[in-house]
């Protein structure tokens, strides 16, 4: 059998359509892992059960046996060459529909975003797959039905190796992405350095950096032209995008969040934006999975302080011993905030009171002056974020009276202890964006203090805590048992540690539910909830963490 245009089109094009339909899922996972080849590889190794379903293997086997049987039946006729591409095309169309329907049955929480980078990666993936299919056809030399069937078998193997091919595509385009990143990075770097009157405030920390950024921007915007990175834009490419697209000569302040998953990440962001003020909210065991040790986290967060100019200012949480240690030997002025630290502080919160409407507390300066602050935020940990933002706002020229006035009007940060009341009298505490040991403890305390009926917790637990993850989740379970009337765990395998903690703290089995996913958890909630109940959604893991 000769390779003709009809044969190539009839076999390769439908095959690539099926490959594209299946590859979208793995492209999505690569996107959620930040397009980092090592992180994507770790996802593959942790999720072997998702790489191909048993039903898919069975379908492939049956289809291949059918093809062999049909080829033997038609071997004596002259229709074989025409039948093979048609049969293969039919199989691929069927599989394309199967992949699309399977993905629609479990829609992602955060859909795949077809950015230019995602498009480039998918294109590289399809090219590699197509080259693999064509080169194998050339090597086999399609001169007989047996060899065509062998080629089919190779294509089936390629289909089952899609996760690995996507990893190869990531590696192949990494140099190109490096060049593109360099172009965007240098353009943003030049743009921000041309803004002579612009003051850049960088905020980092294991917990609280997004909220502190949100609060500080809310304090500054009524008085100054202020740009801040939206949501959790805290990577070099995310910050570059905001600078290149939105920063103008009119802006007086740029408030940027600085995230880190590995040593050197903060240093790179500092090279980009050259901050004059650096805020460090806290340091703890977040992203231990990639940092490995707490000491490496401390050093990485300290990269912000090391990058400040001699005329700059460091603002640190002195209730955190790691922050206090970083303050020693600083070459720039330092301002301190806290609640319990016995040392003299530049600003301290006292007389903290909490109601379902928000926080109220007094602030006392080092000079002994006091002022009353009120806000709509929940949780004692938000006091630290407010203090950090207040110190930075004062440095930018605001009085404590202006800060107090603006703070009242700042709405809660979306999905971070955001209180939502519906018309049926049910209160929902939305803390779904992320979860960490400190935040989870505070969220449970907020749930405990909320008036109402049953206290219900829905959670998949905490992730990226390295070797401490199991024990910290078990501790979370023990704490939840003391507060909650009902606990709905999301993910049987992932929440095993929380369940152990709940059992250890003697939560009755009848008050515990385990759901496979969030949709199932919501259905279970609808059966249990009553008017006046309070529900806490603590964390909502992205799709790359789903079981």
C-alpha positions as CSV (number, residue, x, y, z in Angstrom):
1,X,0.0,0.0,0.0
2,X,1.6,3.3,-1.1
3,X,1.3,6.4,1.1
4,X,-1.0,8.7,-0.9
5,X,-2.4,12.1,-0.1
6,X,-5.7,10.4,0.5
7,X,-4.2,7.9,2.9
8,X,-2.3,10.6,4.8
9,X,-5.2,13.0,5.1
10,X,-7.6,10.2,5.9
11,X,-5.5,8.9,8.8
12,X,-3.4,11.9,10.1
13,X,-6.0,14.7,10.2
14,X,-8.7,12.9,12.1
15,X,-6.0,11.6,14.4
16,X,-4.7,15.1,15.1
17,X,-8.3,16.2,15.9
18,X,-8.6,13.5,18.5
19,X,-5.1,14.3,19.8
20,X,-6.1,18.0,20.1
21,X,-9.3,17.1,22.0
22,X,-7.5,14.9,24.5
23,X,-4.4,17.2,24.7
24,X,-6.5,20.2,25.8
25,X,-6.8,18.6,29.3
26,X,-3.0,18.2,29.6
27,X,-2.4,21.6,28.3
28,X,-4.8,22.9,31.0
29,X,-2.8,21.0,33.6
30,X,0.5,22.5,32.3
31,X,-1.1,25.9,32.5
32,X,-2.2,25.4,36.1
33,X,1.4,24.3,36.9
34,X,2.7,27.6,35.5
35,X,4.1,25.9,32.4
36,X,7.0,24.8,34.5
37,X,8.3,21.4,33.1
38,X,9.4,20.1,36.5
39,X,6.1,21.0,38.2
40,X,4.2,19.4,35.3
41,X,6.3,16.3,35.6
42,X,5.6,16.1,39.3
43,X,1.9,16.4,38.5
44,X,2.2,13.5,36.0
45,X,3.9,11.3,38.6
46,X,1.3,12.1,41.3
47,X,-1.7,11.6,38.9
48,X,-0.9,8.4,37.0
49,X,-4.6,7.4,37.3
50,X,-5.6,10.4,35.2
51,X,-3.2,9.9,32.3
52,X,-5.5,7.4,30.5
53,X,-8.7,5.7,31.7
54,X,-9.1,1.9,31.6
55,X,-12.1,2.3,29.4
56,X,-9.9,4.1,26.9
57,X,-7.4,1.2,26.8
58,X,-10.3,-1.3,26.3
59,X,-11.8,0.9,23.5
60,X,-8.5,1.1,21.7
61,X,-7.9,-2.7,22.0
62,X,-11.4,-3.5,20.7
63,X,-11.0,-1.1,17.8
64,X,-7.7,-2.5,16.9
65,X,-8.9,-6.1,16.9
66,X,-11.8,-4.9,14.8
67,X,-9.4,-3.3,12.3
68,X,-7.4,-6.6,12.1
69,X,-10.5,-8.6,11.5
70,X,-11.8,-6.2,8.9
71,X,-8.4,-6.1,7.1
72,X,-8.3,-9.9,6.9
73,X,-11.8,-10.0,5.6
74,X,-11.0,-7.4,2.9
75,X,-7.5,-8.5,2.1
76,X,-8.8,-10.3,-1.1
77,X,-10.6,-7.3,-2.4
78,X,-9.4,-4.1,-4.0
79,X,-11.3,-1.8,-1.5
80,X,-8.8,-2.2,1.4
81,X,-6.8,0.9,0.6
82,X,-9.9,3.1,0.6
83,X,-11.6,1.4,3.6
84,X,-8.6,1.8,6.0
85,X,-8.5,5.6,6.0
86,X,-12.3,5.7,6.3
87,X,-12.3,3.2,9.2
88,X,-9.5,5.1,10.9
89,X,-11.2,8.5,10.4
90,X,-14.4,7.0,11.9
91,X,-12.5,5.8,14.9
92,X,-10.8,9.2,15.5
93,X,-14.1,11.1,15.1
94,X,-15.7,8.8,17.7
95,X,-12.7,9.4,20.1
96,X,-12.8,13.1,19.5
97,X,-16.5,13.2,20.6
98,X,-15.6,10.9,23.5
99,X,-12.9,13.2,24.8
100,X,-15.0,16.3,24.4
101,X,-18.0,14.7,26.2
102,X,-15.8,13.4,29.0
103,X,-14.3,16.9,29.6
104,X,-17.8,18.5,29.6
105,X,-19.0,16.0,32.2
106,X,-16.5,17.4,34.7
107,X,-16.1,21.1,33.7
108,X,-13.0,22.7,35.2
109,X,-13.3,25.2,38.1
110,X,-11.0,27.6,36.2
111,X,-11.2,27.0,32.4
112,X,-8.2,26.8,30.1
113,X,-7.3,30.3,29.0
114,X,-6.1,30.4,25.4
115,X,-3.3,32.8,25.9
116,X,-0.6,33.2,23.3
117,X,1.7,31.0,25.4
118,X,-1.0,28.3,25.6
119,X,-1.5,28.5,21.8
120,X,2.3,28.1,21.2
121,X,2.4,25.1,23.5
122,X,-0.5,23.4,21.8
123,X,1.0,24.1,18.4
124,X,4.3,22.6,19.4
125,X,2.5,19.6,20.9
126,X,0.6,19.0,17.6
127,X,3.7,19.3,15.5
128,X,5.6,16.8,17.7
129,X,2.7,14.4,17.5
130,X,2.3,14.8,13.8
131,X,6.0,14.4,13.2
132,X,5.9,11.2,15.3
133,X,3.1,9.8,13.2
134,X,4.6,10.7,9.8
135,X,8.1,9.6,10.7
136,X,6.9,6.2,11.9
137,X,4.9,5.8,8.6
138,X,8.1,6.6,6.6
139,X,10.2,4.2,8.6
140,X,7.6,1.4,8.3
141,X,7.2,1.9,4.5
142,X,3.5,1.2,4.1
143,X,3.5,-1.6,1.5
144,X,1.1,-4.0,3.2
145,X,-1.9,-4.3,5.4
146,X,0.2,-5.7,8.2
147,X,2.5,-2.6,8.2
148,X,-0.5,-0.3,8.1
149,X,-1.8,-2.0,11.1
150,X,1.6,-1.7,12.8
151,X,1.5,2.0,12.0
152,X,-2.0,2.2,13.6
153,X,-0.5,0.5,16.7
154,X,2.2,3.2,16.9
155,X,-0.4,5.9,16.6
156,X,-2.3,4.3,19.5
157,X,0.8,4.3,21.6
158,X,1.4,7.9,20.7
159,X,-2.1,8.7,21.9
160,X,-1.6,7.0,25.2
161,X,1.7,8.9,25.6
162,X,0.0,12.3,25.2
163,X,1.0,13.5,28.8
164,X,4.7,12.7,28.0
165,X,4.5,14.4,24.6
166,X,3.0,17.5,26.3
167,X,6.0,17.5,28.6
168,X,8.4,17.2,25.6
169,X,6.6,20.1,24.0
170,X,7.1,22.2,27.2
171,X,10.8,21.4,27.0
172,X,11.1,22.1,23.3
173,X,9.5,25.6,23.5
174,X,11.3,26.6,26.8
175,X,14.1,28.5,24.9
176,X,11.5,30.4,22.8
177,X,9.5,31.2,25.9
178,X,12.7,32.4,27.5
179,X,13.3,34.8,24.6
180,X,9.7,36.1,24.7
181,X,9.9,36.5,28.5
182,X,13.1,38.5,28.2
183,X,11.5,40.8,25.6
184,X,8.5,41.5,27.8
185,X,10.6,41.7,31.0
186,X,13.0,44.3,29.6
187,X,10.2,46.3,28.1
188,X,8.4,46.5,31.5
189,X,11.7,47.2,33.2
190,X,12.5,50.1,30.9
191,X,9.0,51.5,31.3
192,X,8.9,51.5,35.0
193,X,12.4,53.0,35.3
194,X,11.4,55.9,33.0
195,X,8.7,56.9,35.6
196,X,10.8,59.2,37.7
197,X,8.0,60.2,40.1
198,X,6.7,56.7,40.6
199,X,7.0,55.1,44.0
200,X,6.9,51.3,43.9
201,X,5.8,49.3,46.9
202,X,6.6,45.5,46.9
203,X,4.7,43.2,49.2
204,X,5.6,39.6,50.0
205,X,5.0,37.0,52.7
206,X,3.9,33.5,53.2
207,X,0.4,34.7,54.2
208,X,-1.5,37.9,53.8
209,X,0.3,39.5,50.9
210,X,-2.7,39.7,48.6
211,X,-4.9,41.1,51.4
212,X,-2.2,43.7,52.4
213,X,-1.9,44.8,48.8
214,X,-5.6,45.0,48.4
215,X,-6.0,47.1,51.6
216,X,-3.0,49.4,50.8
217,X,-4.3,50.1,47.3
218,X,-7.7,50.9,48.8
219,X,-6.2,53.4,51.2
220,X,-4.1,55.1,48.5
221,X,-6.6,55.3,45.6
222,X,-8.9,58.0,47.0
223,X,-5.9,60.3,47.3
224,X,-3.4,59.3,44.7
225,X,-3.3,57.8,41.2
226,X,-2.4,54.3,42.1
227,X,-2.0,51.1,40.1
228,X,-1.9,47.7,41.8
229,X,-1.6,44.2,40.5
230,X,-5.0,42.6,40.3
231,X,-6.1,39.4,42.1
232,X,-3.0,37.2,42.6
233,X,-0.8,38.5,39.8
234,X,2.5,38.0,41.5
235,X,4.8,36.3,39.0
236,X,7.3,38.1,36.7
237,X,5.2,37.5,33.6
238,X,2.0,38.6,35.4
239,X,3.6,41.8,36.8
240,X,5.1,42.5,33.4
241,X,1.7,42.3,31.8
242,X,0.2,44.8,34.1
243,X,3.2,47.2,33.7
244,X,3.2,47.0,29.9
245,X,-0.5,47.3,29.5
246,X,-1.7,49.6,32.3
247,X,1.1,51.7,33.9
248,X,1.0,55.3,32.7
249,X,2.9,58.4,33.4
250,X,0.0,59.6,35.6
251,X,0.5,56.9,38.2
252,X,2.1,58.0,41.4
253,X,2.2,54.6,43.2
254,X,2.5,51.1,41.9
255,X,1.6,48.4,44.5
256,X,2.8,45.0,43.5
257,X,2.4,41.6,45.1
258,X,5.5,39.4,45.0
259,X,5.0,35.6,45.0
260,X,7.7,32.9,45.2
261,X,7.8,29.2,44.8
262,X,11.6,28.9,44.6
263,X,14.7,30.8,45.8
264,X,15.5,33.7,43.5
265,X,11.8,34.4,42.5
266,X,11.6,37.6,44.7
267,X,15.0,38.8,43.5
268,X,13.8,38.6,39.9
269,X,10.7,40.6,40.6
270,X,12.8,43.2,42.4
271,X,15.1,43.5,39.3
272,X,11.9,44.1,37.4
273,X,10.1,46.8,39.5
274,X,12.9,48.2,41.7
275,X,10.8,48.7,44.9
276,X,11.4,51.6,47.2
277,X,9.2,50.3,50.0
278,X,9.2,46.6,50.9
279,X,6.5,45.0,53.1
280,X,7.0,41.6,54.7
281,X,3.7,40.3,56.1
282,X,4.7,36.9,57.6
283,X,6.9,33.8,57.0
284,X,5.7,30.3,57.4
285,X,5.6,26.8,55.9
286,X,3.9,27.8,52.6
287,X,5.2,26.2,49.3
288,X,7.4,23.8,51.3
289,X,6.9,21.3,48.5
290,X,9.2,23.4,46.3
291,X,11.3,25.3,48.9
292,X,12.0,22.1,50.9
293,X,13.0,24.0,54.1
294,X,11.7,26.9,56.1
295,X,15.2,28.5,56.1
296,X,15.1,28.7,52.3
297,X,11.7,30.5,52.5
298,X,13.2,33.0,55.0
299,X,16.1,33.7,52.7
300,X,13.8,34.1,49.7
301,X,11.5,36.5,51.4
302,X,14.5,38.4,52.6
303,X,15.4,39.1,48.9
304,X,12.9,41.9,48.9
305,X,14.7,43.7,51.8
306,X,18.1,43.2,50.2
307,X,16.9,44.8,47.0
308,X,15.7,48.0,48.6
309,X,17.8,51.1,47.9
310,X,19.6,53.0,50.7
311,X,16.8,55.6,50.6
312,X,14.1,52.8,50.8
313,X,12.0,51.5,53.7
314,X,11.3,48.1,55.1
315,X,8.0,47.4,56.9
316,X,8.0,44.2,58.9
317,X,5.7,42.1,61.1
318,X,7.6,42.0,64.4
319,X,5.2,39.4,65.9
320,X,6.8,37.0,63.4
321,X,10.3,35.8,64.7
322,X,11.6,35.2,61.2
323,X,10.7,38.8,60.2
324,X,12.5,40.1,63.3
325,X,15.6,38.1,62.4
326,X,15.6,39.6,58.9
327,X,15.4,43.1,60.5
328,X,18.8,42.6,62.1
329,X,21.5,44.2,60.1
330,X,19.3,45.9,57.6
331,X,21.0,48.7,55.6
332,X,17.7,50.6,55.2
333,X,15.3,52.1,57.7
334,X,12.8,49.7,59.2
335,X,9.2,50.2,60.5
336,X,7.6,47.6,62.7
337,X,4.1,46.5,63.4
338,X,2.4,43.9,65.5
339,X,0.1,43.0,68.3
340,X,1.9,40.9,70.9
341,X,5.6,41.7,70.4
342,X,7.0,43.0,73.7
343,X,9.5,45.3,71.8
344,X,8.6,48.9,71.0
345,X,6.7,49.0,67.7
346,X,6.1,51.8,65.2
347,X,2.4,50.8,65.3
348,X,0.6,48.3,67.5
349,X,-3.0,47.0,67.5
350,X,-4.8,46.9,70.9
351,X,-8.3,46.3,72.1
352,X,-9.2,44.1,69.1
353,X,-13.0,43.4,68.8
354,X,-14.8,41.3,66.3
355,X,-18.4,41.2,65.1
356,X,-19.9,39.6,62.0
357,X,-19.8,43.1,60.5
358,X,-16.0,43.3,60.8
359,X,-13.1,44.3,63.0
360,X,-12.5,47.3,65.3
361,X,-9.3,48.0,67.2
362,X,-7.2,50.8,68.5
363,X,-3.7,51.5,67.0
364,X,-1.0,53.0,69.1
365,X,2.2,54.5,67.7
366,X,5.7,54.5,69.2
367,X,5.1,58.1,70.3
368,X,2.1,57.0,72.3
369,X,-0.6,58.4,70.0
370,X,-3.7,56.3,69.5
371,X,-6.5,56.1,67.0
372,X,-9.6,53.9,66.4
373,X,-9.9,51.9,63.3
374,X,-12.9,50.0,61.9
375,X,-13.2,47.8,58.9
376,X,-15.3,45.1,57.2
377,X,-12.6,42.4,57.3
378,X,-13.0,39.3,59.4
379,X,-10.2,37.4,61.3
380,X,-7.5,38.5,63.7
381,X,-4.8,37.9,61.1
382,X,-6.3,40.7,58.9
383,X,-5.2,43.1,61.7
384,X,-1.6,42.5,60.6
385,X,-2.4,43.2,57.0
386,X,-4.2,46.5,58.0
387,X,-1.2,47.5,60.2
388,X,1.2,46.9,57.3
389,X,-0.9,48.8,54.9
390,X,-1.4,51.7,57.4
391,X,2.4,52.1,57.9
392,X,3.0,52.1,54.2
393,X,0.1,54.6,53.6
394,X,1.6,56.9,56.3
395,X,5.0,56.8,54.5
396,X,3.1,57.8,51.3
397,X,1.7,60.9,53.0
398,X,-1.6,59.9,54.5
399,X,-2.6,60.8,58.0
400,X,-4.0,58.3,60.4
401,X,-7.4,60.1,60.1
402,X,-7.4,59.7,56.3
403,X,-6.4,56.0,56.8
404,X,-9.3,55.4,59.2
405,X,-11.8,57.2,56.9
406,X,-10.7,55.1,53.8
407,X,-10.5,51.8,55.6
408,X,-14.2,51.8,56.5
409,X,-15.2,51.8,52.8
410,X,-12.8,49.0,51.6
411,X,-14.9,45.9,50.9
412,X,-13.6,42.4,52.0
413,X,-11.1,40.8,49.7
414,X,-13.0,38.3,47.4
415,X,-12.7,34.7,48.5
416,X,-10.7,35.5,51.6
417,X,-13.0,35.3,54.6
418,X,-15.6,37.1,52.6
419,X,-19.0,36.9,54.4
420,X,-22.0,36.4,52.1
421,X,-25.6,36.2,53.3
422,X,-28.3,34.9,51.1
423,X,-32.0,35.5,51.2
424,X,-32.7,32.3,53.1
425,X,-30.8,33.5,56.2
426,X,-27.8,31.2,55.5
427,X,-24.4,32.8,56.0
428,X,-21.5,31.7,53.8
429,X,-17.9,32.5,54.8
430,X,-16.0,32.3,51.5
431,X,-12.3,31.5,52.2
432,X,-12.0,29.4,49.1
433,X,-9.1,31.1,47.4
434,X,-6.3,29.5,49.4
435,X,-5.6,27.9,52.7
436,X,-2.6,27.9,55.0
437,X,-2.1,26.9,58.7
438,X,-2.5,30.4,60.0
439,X,-5.5,31.3,57.8
440,X,-7.3,28.0,58.4
441,X,-7.0,28.5,62.2
442,X,-8.4,32.1,61.9
443,X,-11.2,30.9,59.6
444,X,-12.3,28.3,62.1
445,X,-12.2,30.9,64.8
446,X,-14.4,33.2,62.7
447,X,-16.8,30.3,62.1
448,X,-16.9,29.6,65.9
449,X,-17.8,33.2,66.7
450,X,-20.5,33.5,64.1
451,X,-24.0,33.5,65.5
452,X,-26.5,31.1,64.0
453,X,-27.5,27.5,63.7
454,X,-25.2,24.7,62.6
455,X,-21.6,25.4,61.8
456,X,-20.6,23.6,58.6
457,X,-17.1,23.2,57.1
458,X,-16.4,22.3,53.5
459,X,-12.7,21.8,52.7
460,X,-10.2,19.7,50.7
461,X,-7.5,20.6,53.2
462,X,-4.2,22.4,52.7
463,X,-1.5,21.7,50.0
464,X,2.1,22.5,49.2
465,X,3.3,22.0,52.8
466,X,5.9,19.4,52.0
467,X,6.7,16.9,54.7
468,X,4.6,18.9,57.2
469,X,1.4,18.6,55.1
470,X,0.0,15.5,56.7
471,X,0.4,16.6,60.3
472,X,-0.8,20.2,59.6
473,X,-3.9,18.9,58.0
474,X,-4.5,16.4,60.9
475,X,-4.1,19.3,63.3
476,X,-6.7,21.3,61.2
477,X,-9.0,18.3,61.6
478,X,-8.6,18.3,65.4
479,X,-9.3,22.1,65.5
480,X,-12.4,21.7,63.2
481,X,-13.9,19.0,65.5
482,X,-14.1,21.6,68.3
483,X,-16.0,24.1,66.2
484,X,-18.1,22.4,63.6
485,X,-21.4,20.6,63.8
486,X,-20.9,19.1,60.3
487,X,-17.7,18.6,58.2
488,X,-17.8,17.8,54.5
489,X,-14.4,16.8,53.2
490,X,-13.7,17.1,49.5
491,X,-11.5,14.3,48.1
492,X,-11.3,10.9,49.9
493,X,-7.5,10.4,49.5
494,X,-6.5,14.0,49.9
495,X,-8.4,14.6,53.1
496,X,-7.3,11.4,54.9
497,X,-5.2,13.4,57.4
498,X,-8.0,15.8,58.3
499,X,-10.3,12.8,58.8
500,X,-7.8,11.3,61.2
501,X,-7.7,14.5,63.2
502,X,-11.5,14.7,63.3
503,X,-11.8,11.2,64.6
504,X,-9.0,11.8,67.1
505,X,-11.0,14.8,68.4
506,X,-14.1,12.6,68.6
507,X,-16.3,14.2,66.0
508,X,-19.2,11.8,65.6
509,X,-19.2,9.8,62.4
510,X,-22.7,10.9,61.6
511,X,-21.5,14.5,61.4
512,X,-18.8,13.7,58.8
513,X,-19.3,13.4,55.1
514,X,-16.7,12.7,52.4
515,X,-17.4,13.9,48.8
516,X,-15.4,13.1,45.6
517,X,-15.5,16.7,44.4
518,X,-16.9,20.1,45.1
519,X,-20.1,19.5,43.1
520,X,-20.8,16.4,45.2
521,X,-20.1,18.4,48.4
522,X,-22.6,21.0,47.4
523,X,-25.2,18.4,46.8
524,X,-24.5,16.9,50.2
525,X,-24.7,20.4,51.7
526,X,-28.1,21.0,50.2
527,X,-29.4,18.0,52.1
528,X,-28.1,19.0,55.4
529,X,-28.4,22.8,55.6
530,X,-31.1,24.7,57.4
531,X,-32.1,28.3,57.7
532,X,-29.7,30.2,59.9
533,X,-26.8,27.9,59.4
534,X,-23.2,29.1,58.8
535,X,-21.0,27.5,56.1
536,X,-17.3,27.9,55.8
537,X,-15.7,27.1,52.4
538,X,-12.0,26.7,53.4
539,X,-9.9,26.4,50.3
540,X,-11.0,25.2,46.8
541,X,-8.1,23.5,45.1
542,X,-7.6,24.1,41.4
543,X,-8.2,21.2,38.9
544,X,-4.6,20.0,38.9
545,X,-5.1,19.0,42.6
546,X,-8.5,17.2,42.0
547,X,-8.5,13.4,42.6
